[in-house]
Amino acid sequence: MSSAISETLPKFTAEALKLAAKQSERCHIVPVRLRHAIKKYLQEQEATHMRRKVLSLSQSFNGIKEVNLLLPSSTSKELVEDPLKAMECSQRWKVKTAYGDVGLTYQEDQTVAYVAARMPAVYSALYRVLNEVRRRVPDFTPAKVLDFGAGTGSALWAMMEVWPGSLERINLVEPSQSMQRAGQSLVKDLRKLPLIQSYDSIQSLTKDINKSGRRHDLVIASYVLGEIPSLKDRITLVRQLWDLTADILIGNSMMLIGTIFNQYLPLLQVLVEPGTPQGSNIISQMRSHILWMEKRRTRKLQHAANKASKDLMTLKTGAFIVAPCPHDGPCPLHNTDKYCHFVQRLERTSSQRLYKRSKGPLRGFEDEKFCYVAFRRGTRPREPWPLDGMKFETLKQMHAKRVPEDLEVEVESQFGSEAAQNDDYEKDDENTVSYDSDYSETDAAAGESDEDEEEDVPRADLGSGWGRIVYMPIRRGKRVELDVCRATNSEGTEGSFDRVVITQSKNPTLHHQARRSLWGDLWPLRSEKFSKFYM
C-alpha cells in the first residue's frame, strides 16, 4: 500500500493517516441518559399545545436574526445615549455594560419548547466541537468550568460525555430563571455531578467569588455572539470571558467556550456560531481580532522585556488556531460567495419527532449547522507533515504485483463493500418507524453511563500539515474532489482554499481514504510550497 522512504522521518502509515484524519461523525445519537432526562422532564410539564409552542419558539429565533441583521454597527453608541430605546430593538439578552443590561429571557412555555425541540441538536453540535478539541489537545482535561449563557445545560451534558469524571466545579451564568430550573431538573437524577453554582450575570459571578477563583479551565458561552447586534459589544464580551479563562476559551452563537491548561501550558480559546453566513462572519471577525490582539501584545512585551525573560514570554504570548483552520493567515473565503461552516446530523429523539413538523424519509433525522474556531496560546508547533517521506504505489504498479490468489473475489463480500460506499446521509426507507435513539429510552437508564475507554488511535498533530475538508466531497467515478483549506508554509502564517483531486489510478490508497472522508475531516498534505492538487 505505502512504504516509507526514510526509517525515521515518517510517523504515519496509510491506516494511521485514515484514523488521524477522521474528526467527524456521520450521525450522532443522543445518549440514553439525556434522552431519558428530557422525556421525564416533559412528562412533568404541561404538554398541551406543544406543537404550537415549538413553532412559536422557532419563529422567535427567526425574528431575532432578522432584527439583529437590521441593527447598525453603531448600536453601542445608541445604547449609551438612550438605553430605553435600545431595549425596544435589541433581541435576546447580552452582557451588562455601562449602559445597562439589555435583552429578553425565556418564559416557561419557551423553555419547555426549547428542551423538547432544540436541546438535542445543540447538544450534538457542542459534543462534536468539544470532542474535536479533545482529540487535537489530548492532554487537556477541564476541572473548573464557566458556562456563559448556559440555557438548559447542553454544554454541561456534552462535557460530561467528552471528559467523563474530570469536572469538579461549574459556574452557570443564565439570566432566565425558567432555564435555570429546567437545567436543574434535567440533572437531578445524575450521580457524581460536579459542584454547580448558578448566576444571572457575570457581575454577580465576579462579586461572589474571590479574585483568585475567577480563572476557569474552560469557559463556554452558547448562542451568545450572534444575539449581540454590535461588533464592539461582541469584542467586549469575548475579552471579558478571556479574562475569566485560565487556558481555553470556546465559543459559538451556538457556543462560546474558554479554557486554560495551567500557567506553563499554552492557552486555548474556541468560538462557535450557527452555520449561517452571519454566524460565519462573526466567527471570522473574532478570529481576526484575537490573532491581531495577541500579535500586538506579543510585540509590546518583547519590546519591553529583557533577553533573559524572552524565552518564558513565548510560552504565554501569541496565539494560533487549533481547529478548524489549519493556518493563522487571513481567511481565504473572505469576500467570496462561500462561507466556512460544518454540519452534524443527529437522530431525532422521540420528543423531537412528536413535536417538530416534518415529513419524508428523513423525518427521523436533523442536520445542525454550525461554525467555530479554536485558539491556543503560544506559537504553532512545527511538526513533520504527515505525507513527507511516504511513497504511494500507483494502480498500475499494484496490478503488476498481483498474484493469482488476489484475483479471487467473493461475490457477497464484494456487494457488501459496494453498499458500504453509499453515503449514509441518504437514507431513503420511507417505511422506517423505529430508531436507534428509542432504545432503552423508557428503561431505568438515568444513571451514569459507562465511561468510554480512551481510543488508542493516531492523532493529527497541531502542525501545518493537516488541511480541513470544507463541504461534502464530490465523488465522480474513479476520482474524488475535495475542497480543502490548507496552510501554504510550515509556519502556518499563510493559507489557501483549493480543490484537491484524488484519482484511483494515481494513488489508490489516498483515493480509498478520500471516498470515506466526510465534511469536516482532516486531509494529510506534503510540505512542498506548491503541493500538487492532483494526487
NORMOCOR-V647223 format. One record per helix or strand of 2 or more residues. SS is the DSSP state (H for helix, E for strand). FROM is the first residue (numbers start at 1). LEN is the number of residues. If there is no record, write none. Layout:
ss->(SS;SS)
from->(FROM;FROM)
len->(LEN;LEN)
//
This chain:
ss->(E;H;E;H;H;H;H;H;H;E;H;E;H;E;H;H;E;H;H;E;E;E;H;H;E;E;H;E;E;H;H;H;H;E;E;E;E;H;E)
from->(2;14;27;32;50;75;83;108;119;144;154;169;177;195;202;211;216;225;231;245;255;268;277;307;319;342;350;365;390;395;404;411;436;466;474;479;495;508;522)
len->(3;8;3;12;21;7;7;10;18;5;9;5;11;5;7;3;7;3;13;8;6;7;28;7;5;6;6;13;3;6;4;10;3;4;3;9;9;8;3)
//
